[in-house]
Amino acid sequence: MSTSDDLVGGNVDPWLSVSEPYQPDPPGHESDLTHSVQIRDVRKAFGSFHVLTGLNLNFVDNAVTTILGPSGTGKSVLLKHIVGLLEPDHGEVVVFGQNIWNVSERERQEIRKRFGVLFQDGALFGSMNIYDNVAFPLRKHTDKSESEIRKIVMARLEEVGLTRAVNKAPGEVSGGMKKRAGFARALVLNPSVVMFDEPDSGLDPVRTSLLNDLILKLHAEHGGTYILVTHDIRTARKVSDYVGVVWKGKLIHYGETEEAFNSDLPFVRQFLSGDSVGPLGMD
Ligand SMILES: Nc1ncnc2c1ncn2[C@@H]1O[C@H](COP(=O)(O)OP(=O)(O)OP(=O)(O)O)[C@@H](O)[C@H]1O
Protein backbone atom coordinates (compact mmCIF):
# COMPACT_ATOMS: atom_id res chain seq x y z
CA MET A 1 0.00 0.00 0.00
CA SER A 2 1.33 3.46 -0.86
CA THR A 3 1.52 6.26 1.58
CA SER A 4 0.62 9.80 0.74
CA ASP A 5 4.36 10.52 0.43
CA ASP A 6 4.83 7.87 -2.28
CA LEU A 7 1.96 9.45 -4.16
CA VAL A 8 4.05 12.46 -5.00
CA GLY A 9 7.25 10.55 -5.62
CA GLY A 10 8.58 11.08 -2.12
CA ASN A 11 8.21 14.85 -2.09
CA VAL A 12 6.03 16.11 0.67
CA ASP A 13 3.19 17.96 -0.96
CA PRO A 14 1.06 19.94 1.48
CA TRP A 15 -2.08 19.26 -0.54
CA LEU A 16 -1.58 15.52 -0.55
CA SER A 17 0.00 14.92 2.81
CA VAL A 18 -3.34 15.14 4.58
CA SER A 19 -4.87 12.43 2.42
CA GLU A 20 -5.85 8.92 3.39
CA PRO A 21 -3.50 6.34 1.87
CA TYR A 22 -4.30 4.91 -1.54
CA GLN A 23 -6.16 1.59 -1.41
CA PRO A 24 -5.39 -0.85 -4.23
CA ASP A 25 -8.85 -2.41 -3.85
CA PRO A 26 -12.00 -0.67 -2.68
CA PRO A 27 -12.18 -1.21 1.08
CA GLY A 28 -14.04 -4.33 2.11
CA HIS A 29 -13.91 -5.88 -1.35
CA GLU A 30 -10.37 -7.24 -1.35
CA SER A 31 -11.16 -10.93 -1.16
CA ASP A 32 -14.19 -11.28 -3.43
CA LEU A 33 -13.17 -9.32 -6.49
CA THR A 34 -11.32 -10.49 -9.54
CA HIS A 35 -9.36 -8.24 -11.80
CA SER A 36 -8.96 -8.86 -15.52
CA VAL A 37 -6.94 -5.68 -15.86
CA GLN A 38 -4.16 -4.95 -13.39
CA ILE A 39 -1.72 -2.06 -13.61
CA ARG A 40 1.30 -2.63 -11.41
CA ASP A 41 3.71 0.22 -10.74
CA VAL A 42 3.64 1.34 -14.36
CA ARG A 43 6.04 4.11 -15.33
CA LYS A 44 6.32 5.69 -18.75
CA ALA A 45 8.38 8.60 -20.00
CA PHE A 46 8.59 10.19 -23.42
CA GLY A 47 12.13 11.54 -23.54
CA SER A 48 12.66 13.36 -20.29
CA PHE A 49 8.93 13.84 -19.72
CA HIS A 50 7.66 11.36 -17.12
CA VAL A 51 3.98 10.77 -17.78
CA LEU A 52 3.18 7.72 -15.65
CA THR A 53 5.25 7.69 -12.50
CA GLY A 54 4.28 4.47 -10.74
CA LEU A 55 0.60 3.85 -11.37
CA ASN A 56 -1.18 0.98 -9.63
CA LEU A 57 -4.76 0.01 -10.29
CA ASN A 58 -6.77 -3.21 -10.28
CA PHE A 59 -9.94 -2.61 -12.26
CA VAL A 60 -12.98 -4.29 -10.78
CA ASP A 61 -14.46 -6.84 -13.17
CA ASN A 62 -17.98 -6.35 -14.44
CA ALA A 63 -18.07 -2.82 -13.09
CA VAL A 64 -17.84 0.58 -14.75
CA THR A 65 -14.71 2.44 -13.65
CA THR A 66 -14.09 6.04 -14.67
CA ILE A 67 -10.64 7.56 -14.72
CA LEU A 68 -10.62 11.28 -14.06
CA GLY A 69 -7.76 13.72 -13.97
CA PRO A 70 -6.47 16.96 -15.43
CA SER A 71 -5.52 17.33 -19.09
CA GLY A 72 -2.18 15.84 -19.98
CA THR A 73 -1.97 13.73 -16.84
CA GLY A 74 -1.63 10.45 -18.73
CA LYS A 75 -5.15 9.01 -18.92
CA SER A 76 -4.99 8.17 -22.63
CA VAL A 77 -1.45 6.89 -22.18
CA LEU A 78 -2.85 4.58 -19.48
CA LEU A 79 -5.55 3.27 -21.88
CA LYS A 80 -2.88 2.63 -24.53
CA HIS A 81 -0.92 0.59 -22.01
CA ILE A 82 -3.98 -1.50 -21.21
CA VAL A 83 -4.51 -2.46 -24.87
CA GLY A 84 -0.81 -3.07 -25.39
CA LEU A 85 -0.23 -0.17 -27.77
CA LEU A 86 2.42 1.24 -25.43
CA GLU A 87 4.97 -0.75 -23.45
CA PRO A 88 5.77 0.43 -19.94
CA ASP A 89 9.34 1.46 -19.10
CA HIS A 90 8.83 -0.20 -15.74
CA GLY A 91 6.08 -2.24 -14.08
CA GLU A 92 3.53 -4.65 -15.48
CA VAL A 93 0.24 -4.57 -17.31
CA VAL A 94 -1.48 -7.83 -16.44
CA VAL A 95 -4.51 -8.64 -18.55
CA PHE A 96 -6.56 -11.79 -18.05
CA GLY A 97 -3.77 -13.02 -15.76
CA GLN A 98 -0.93 -12.46 -18.25
CA ASN A 99 1.74 -9.80 -18.36
CA ILE A 100 1.04 -8.62 -21.89
CA TRP A 101 4.71 -7.88 -22.52
CA ASN A 102 5.76 -11.40 -21.57
CA VAL A 103 3.83 -12.93 -24.47
CA SER A 104 4.43 -12.99 -28.22
CA GLU A 105 3.04 -10.29 -30.52
CA ARG A 106 0.58 -12.87 -31.84
CA GLU A 107 -0.68 -13.67 -28.33
CA ARG A 108 -0.91 -9.95 -27.59
CA GLN A 109 -3.12 -9.57 -30.66
CA GLU A 110 -5.34 -12.40 -29.41
CA ILE A 111 -5.64 -10.62 -26.06
CA ARG A 112 -6.53 -7.38 -27.87
CA LYS A 113 -9.49 -9.09 -29.53
CA ARG A 114 -11.05 -9.35 -26.08
CA PHE A 115 -11.08 -5.57 -25.82
CA GLY A 116 -13.57 -3.18 -27.35
CA VAL A 117 -12.39 0.38 -27.65
CA LEU A 118 -14.47 3.47 -28.35
CA PHE A 119 -12.27 6.36 -29.38
CA GLN A 120 -13.28 10.01 -29.08
CA ASP A 121 -14.62 10.37 -32.63
CA GLY A 122 -15.70 6.75 -33.03
CA ALA A 123 -12.57 6.19 -35.21
CA LEU A 124 -14.72 5.03 -38.10
CA PHE A 125 -13.30 4.37 -41.55
CA GLY A 126 -14.48 7.28 -43.67
CA SER A 127 -14.60 5.18 -46.84
CA MET A 128 -17.02 2.59 -45.38
CA ASN A 129 -20.67 3.02 -44.51
CA ILE A 130 -21.88 2.50 -40.95
CA TYR A 131 -22.84 -1.13 -41.58
CA ASP A 132 -19.41 -2.04 -42.98
CA ASN A 133 -17.66 -0.20 -40.18
CA VAL A 134 -19.51 -2.25 -37.57
CA ALA A 135 -19.03 -5.47 -39.56
CA PHE A 136 -15.28 -4.83 -39.95
CA PRO A 137 -13.99 -6.60 -36.78
CA LEU A 138 -16.18 -9.64 -37.51
CA ARG A 139 -14.89 -9.88 -41.08
CA LYS A 140 -11.30 -9.37 -39.96
CA HIS A 141 -11.17 -11.56 -36.86
CA THR A 142 -13.77 -14.31 -37.35
CA ASP A 143 -14.76 -16.72 -40.10
CA LYS A 144 -18.47 -16.07 -39.70
CA SER A 145 -20.63 -16.08 -42.83
CA GLU A 146 -22.09 -12.82 -44.15
CA SER A 147 -25.56 -13.85 -42.96
CA GLU A 148 -24.28 -14.49 -39.42
CA ILE A 149 -22.42 -11.17 -39.54
CA ARG A 150 -25.58 -9.42 -40.69
CA LYS A 151 -27.54 -10.74 -37.68
CA ILE A 152 -24.91 -9.56 -35.23
CA VAL A 153 -24.34 -6.18 -36.86
CA MET A 154 -28.05 -5.40 -37.12
CA ALA A 155 -28.62 -6.45 -33.50
CA ARG A 156 -25.83 -4.12 -32.35
CA LEU A 157 -27.05 -1.27 -34.53
CA GLU A 158 -30.55 -1.77 -33.18
CA GLU A 159 -29.23 -1.51 -29.61
CA VAL A 160 -27.61 1.83 -30.35
CA GLY A 161 -30.56 3.09 -32.40
CA LEU A 162 -28.81 3.25 -35.77
CA THR A 163 -30.65 0.78 -37.98
CA ARG A 164 -31.78 3.57 -40.27
CA ALA A 165 -28.24 4.85 -40.80
CA VAL A 166 -26.66 1.62 -42.07
CA ASN A 167 -25.96 2.96 -45.55
CA LYS A 168 -24.72 6.36 -44.47
CA ALA A 169 -21.04 7.32 -44.58
CA PRO A 170 -19.53 8.53 -41.28
CA GLY A 171 -19.23 12.00 -42.82
CA GLU A 172 -23.01 12.11 -43.27
CA VAL A 173 -23.98 11.49 -39.64
CA SER A 174 -23.76 13.58 -36.46
CA GLY A 175 -21.01 13.31 -33.86
CA GLY A 176 -23.36 11.48 -31.49
CA MET A 177 -24.28 8.96 -34.21
CA LYS A 178 -20.59 8.36 -34.97
CA LYS A 179 -19.99 7.60 -31.31
CA ARG A 180 -22.94 5.22 -31.22
CA ALA A 181 -21.64 3.48 -34.34
CA GLY A 182 -18.22 3.27 -32.67
CA PHE A 183 -19.89 1.80 -29.61
CA ALA A 184 -21.69 -0.83 -31.73
CA ARG A 185 -18.37 -1.70 -33.38
CA ALA A 186 -16.60 -1.88 -30.00
CA LEU A 187 -19.15 -4.45 -28.80
CA VAL A 188 -19.36 -6.60 -31.90
CA LEU A 189 -16.84 -9.24 -30.79
CA ASN A 190 -18.44 -9.57 -27.32
CA PRO A 191 -15.44 -8.05 -25.54
CA SER A 192 -14.70 -8.77 -21.89
CA VAL A 193 -13.31 -5.27 -21.44
CA VAL A 194 -14.68 -2.14 -23.10
CA MET A 195 -12.75 1.11 -22.97
CA PHE A 196 -14.05 4.56 -23.76
CA ASP A 197 -11.72 7.48 -24.36
CA GLU A 198 -13.78 10.62 -23.68
CA PRO A 199 -17.02 9.25 -25.14
CA ASP A 200 -18.76 12.54 -24.37
CA SER A 201 -16.27 14.89 -26.04
CA GLY A 202 -17.97 17.25 -28.46
CA LEU A 203 -21.49 16.23 -27.44
CA ASP A 204 -24.11 18.58 -26.06
CA PRO A 205 -25.39 17.84 -22.53
CA VAL A 206 -28.52 16.03 -23.75
CA ARG A 207 -26.60 13.81 -26.22
CA THR A 208 -24.05 13.14 -23.46
CA SER A 209 -26.84 12.09 -21.13
CA LEU A 210 -28.36 9.83 -23.80
CA LEU A 211 -24.96 8.24 -24.49
CA ASN A 212 -24.52 7.67 -20.76
CA ASP A 213 -27.92 5.95 -20.63
CA LEU A 214 -26.81 3.76 -23.50
CA ILE A 215 -23.56 2.85 -21.74
CA LEU A 216 -25.52 1.86 -18.63
CA LYS A 217 -28.12 -0.07 -20.62
CA LEU A 218 -25.58 -2.06 -22.62
CA HIS A 219 -23.46 -2.72 -19.56
CA ALA A 220 -26.53 -4.04 -17.73
CA GLU A 221 -27.40 -6.27 -20.70
CA HIS A 222 -23.99 -7.62 -21.63
CA GLY A 223 -21.86 -7.15 -18.53
CA GLY A 224 -18.11 -6.72 -18.93
CA THR A 225 -15.48 -4.50 -17.43
CA TYR A 226 -15.99 -0.95 -18.64
CA ILE A 227 -13.19 1.60 -18.35
CA LEU A 228 -14.00 5.22 -19.17
CA VAL A 229 -11.85 8.29 -19.42
CA THR A 230 -13.77 11.52 -19.30
CA HIS A 231 -13.57 15.16 -18.23
CA ASP A 232 -17.27 15.26 -17.60
CA ILE A 233 -17.92 14.99 -13.89
CA ARG A 234 -21.63 14.40 -14.43
CA THR A 235 -20.85 11.47 -16.71
CA ALA A 236 -18.52 10.06 -14.06
CA ARG A 237 -21.17 10.35 -11.39
CA LYS A 238 -23.91 8.89 -13.53
CA VAL A 239 -22.25 5.87 -15.08
CA SER A 240 -19.50 4.78 -12.70
CA ASP A 241 -19.43 2.14 -10.03
CA TYR A 242 -15.85 3.16 -9.23
CA VAL A 243 -13.83 6.30 -9.81
CA GLY A 244 -10.06 6.56 -10.09
CA VAL A 245 -8.37 9.94 -9.99
CA VAL A 246 -4.99 10.33 -11.67
CA TRP A 247 -2.63 13.19 -10.98
CA LYS A 248 1.03 13.61 -11.77
CA GLY A 249 1.15 10.14 -13.28
CA LYS A 250 -0.18 8.29 -10.24
CA LEU A 251 -3.51 7.10 -9.00
CA ILE A 252 -4.25 9.31 -6.04
CA HIS A 253 -7.75 8.07 -5.26
CA TYR A 254 -9.73 4.97 -6.11
CA GLY A 255 -13.02 3.90 -4.66
CA GLU A 256 -16.76 3.71 -5.09
CA THR A 257 -18.21 6.71 -6.86
CA GLU A 258 -19.88 8.41 -3.93
CA GLU A 259 -16.76 7.91 -1.86
CA ALA A 260 -14.77 9.86 -4.46
CA PHE A 261 -17.34 12.65 -4.44
CA ASN A 262 -17.11 12.81 -0.64
CA SER A 263 -13.30 12.64 -0.54
CA ASP A 264 -11.36 14.86 1.85
CA LEU A 265 -8.31 14.76 -0.40
CA PRO A 266 -7.88 18.40 -1.47
CA PHE A 267 -7.02 17.62 -5.07
CA VAL A 268 -9.91 15.17 -5.49
CA ARG A 269 -12.31 17.60 -3.83
CA GLN A 270 -11.18 20.46 -6.06
CA PHE A 271 -11.25 18.42 -9.25
CA LEU A 272 -14.66 16.86 -8.69
CA SER A 273 -16.22 20.18 -7.71
CA GLY A 274 -14.49 22.11 -10.51
CA ASP A 275 -13.25 24.65 -7.98
CA SER A 276 -10.55 27.12 -9.07
CA VAL A 277 -9.05 27.15 -5.54
CA GLY A 278 -6.86 24.21 -4.62
CA PRO A 279 -3.71 22.36 -5.56
CA LEU A 280 -4.50 22.32 -9.29
CA GLY A 281 -3.56 25.51 -11.10
CA MET A 282 -3.17 26.51 -14.73
CA ASP A 283 0.27 24.86 -15.18
N1 LIG B 1 3.55 9.04 -28.11
C1 LIG B 1 3.86 10.12 -27.39
N2 LIG B 1 5.02 10.75 -27.52
C2 LIG B 1 5.33 11.83 -26.77
N3 LIG B 1 4.52 12.36 -25.81
C3 LIG B 1 3.34 11.76 -25.64
C4 LIG B 1 2.94 10.62 -26.41
N4 LIG B 1 1.70 10.24 -25.99
C5 LIG B 1 1.35 11.11 -25.01
N5 LIG B 1 2.32 12.01 -24.81
C6 LIG B 1 2.30 13.10 -23.81
O1 LIG B 1 1.94 12.53 -22.58
C7 LIG B 1 1.14 13.44 -21.84
C8 LIG B 1 -0.11 12.76 -21.36
O2 LIG B 1 -0.93 12.55 -22.50
P1 LIG B 1 -2.40 11.91 -22.41
O3 LIG B 1 -2.98 12.03 -23.78
O4 LIG B 1 -2.33 10.57 -21.79
O5 LIG B 1 -3.09 12.90 -21.41
P2 LIG B 1 -4.61 12.88 -20.91
O6 LIG B 1 -4.59 12.81 -19.43
O7 LIG B 1 -5.37 11.80 -21.63
O8 LIG B 1 -5.03 14.32 -21.39
P3 LIG B 1 -6.44 14.88 -21.95
O9 LIG B 1 -7.36 14.81 -20.79
O10 LIG B 1 -6.12 16.29 -22.32
O11 LIG B 1 -6.84 14.02 -23.11
C9 LIG B 1 0.88 14.64 -22.75
O12 LIG B 1 1.75 15.69 -22.40
C10 LIG B 1 1.20 14.11 -24.11
O13 LIG B 1 1.66 15.14 -24.96
The ligand as an SDF file (V2000), in Angstrom:
LIG
                    3D

 31 33  0  0  0  0  0  0  0  0999 V2000
    3.5530    9.0400  -28.1100 N   0  0  0  0  0  0  0  0  0  0  0  0
    3.8590   10.1210  -27.3870 C   0  0  0  0  0  0  0  0  0  0  0  0
    5.0200   10.7540  -27.5210 N   0  0  0  0  0  0  0  0  0  0  0  0
    5.3320   11.8340  -26.7660 C   0  0  0  0  0  0  0  0  0  0  0  0
    4.5220   12.3570  -25.8060 N   0  0  0  0  0  0  0  0  0  0  0  0
    3.3380   11.7650  -25.6380 C   0  0  0  0  0  0  0  0  0  0  0  0
    2.9380   10.6240  -26.4050 C   0  0  0  0  0  0  0  0  0  0  0  0
    1.7010   10.2360  -25.9880 N   0  0  0  0  0  0  0  0  0  0  0  0
    1.3540   11.1090  -25.0080 C   0  0  0  0  0  0  0  0  0  0  0  0
    2.3210   12.0140  -24.8060 N   0  0  0  0  0  0  0  0  0  0  0  0
    2.2980   13.0960  -23.8140 C   0  0  0  0  0  0  0  0  0  0  0  0
    1.9360   12.5330  -22.5770 O   0  0  0  0  0  0  0  0  0  0  0  0
    1.1390   13.4430  -21.8390 C   0  0  0  0  0  0  0  0  0  0  0  0
   -0.1080   12.7610  -21.3560 C   0  0  0  0  0  0  0  0  0  0  0  0
   -0.9340   12.5510  -22.5050 O   0  0  0  0  0  0  0  0  0  0  0  0
   -2.3960   11.9100  -22.4110 P   0  0  0  0  0  0  0  0  0  0  0  0
   -2.9780   12.0280  -23.7780 O   0  0  0  0  0  0  0  0  0  0  0  0
   -2.3320   10.5730  -21.7940 O   0  0  0  0  0  0  0  0  0  0  0  0
   -3.0910   12.9040  -21.4090 O   0  0  0  0  0  0  0  0  0  0  0  0
   -4.6120   12.8790  -20.9130 P   0  0  0  0  0  0  0  0  0  0  0  0
   -4.5910   12.8060  -19.4280 O   0  0  0  0  0  0  0  0  0  0  0  0
   -5.3680   11.8050  -21.6290 O   0  0  0  0  0  0  0  0  0  0  0  0
   -5.0320   14.3240  -21.3920 O   0  0  0  0  0  0  0  0  0  0  0  0
   -6.4420   14.8770  -21.9460 P   0  0  0  0  0  0  0  0  0  0  0  0
   -7.3600   14.8090  -20.7920 O   0  0  0  0  0  0  0  0  0  0  0  0
   -6.1160   16.2930  -22.3230 O   0  0  0  0  0  0  0  0  0  0  0  0
   -6.8450   14.0170  -23.1070 O   0  0  0  0  0  0  0  0  0  0  0  0
    0.8780   14.6380  -22.7500 C   0  0  0  0  0  0  0  0  0  0  0  0
    1.7490   15.6930  -22.4010 O   0  0  0  0  0  0  0  0  0  0  0  0
    1.1960   14.1060  -24.1140 C   0  0  0  0  0  0  0  0  0  0  0  0
    1.6570   15.1350  -24.9610 O   0  0  0  0  0  0  0  0  0  0  0  0
  1  2  1  0
  2  3  1  0
  2  7  2  0
  3  4  2  0
  4  5  1  0
  5  6  2  0
  6  7  1  0
  6 10  1  0
  7  8  1  0
  8  9  2  0
  9 10  1  0
 10 11  1  0
 11 12  1  0
 11 30  1  0
 12 13  1  0
 13 14  1  0
 13 28  1  0
 14 15  1  0
 15 16  1  0
 16 17  2  0
 16 18  1  0
 16 19  1  0
 19 20  1  0
 20 21  2  0
 20 22  1  0
 20 23  1  0
 23 24  1  0
 24 25  2  0
 24 26  1  0
 24 27  1  0
 28 29  1  0
 28 30  1  0
 30 31  1  0
M  END
$$$$
